[in-house]
């Protein structure tokens, strides 16, 4: 972001997608593009920004969508011949929106227990405990270790808003490759808010660093310190791969706590 700004680009940080809509409303002579990225957690506010822009009749607001869905990724990781994952902690923030009804069939299919887990330190310990208990008892099921925020069904109004604005699509995951139906994109009826169409940038794709082994780390095959770029070419300030970008990424956590 800073390098784009240094080059003269007008890049701003907002606290909510609706703040980007407000910016477009206040600046009718400028085109405002919001980077709508993330897992299922960030999808509801992102689709609400589109619905709000539509309601306001804005012609200068669009979103650049790069959304991913967890269940197809779990299916791909567990279905890989080289898979070493024996249990899953399911991210509580994702399940708070989507529920966890999609996971019992995956747990059954791959004979792998899963625990819905929150993000506070005690939540994580609780999720690990649940997963280990299920493994030791040989039980293949999905346990909800985060019941204060997550229900089986999830937030139905949020899911309905997502379904109204987004549709499922194939998505390329950094380090893993294409996973069928693992992403979301805007439905054609919202094309006027699709930055890829408005600016014709749909064919632009980021190149992955040949040094990065994030795909193997995500699949449990290697640890971050096995990467030759770890802490050298790749740091949280200058990340080369997805797992170094946010603080909960495996490489970023290893960098912070293992040095
Ligand atoms: S340390 Fe950086 S380059 Fe290496 S695997 Fe992690 S994200 Fe990729």
Boltz pocket constraint, residues with backbone or C-beta under 6 A from the ligand:
constraints:
  - pocket:
      binder: B
      contacts: [[A, 209], [A, 211], [A, 212], [A, 213], [A, 214], [A, 217], [A, 224], [A, 227], [A, 228], [A, 229], [A, 230], [A, 231], [A, 234], [A, 235], [A, 239], [A, 240], [A, 241], [A, 242], [A, 243], [A, 244], [A, 251]]
      max_distance: 6.0
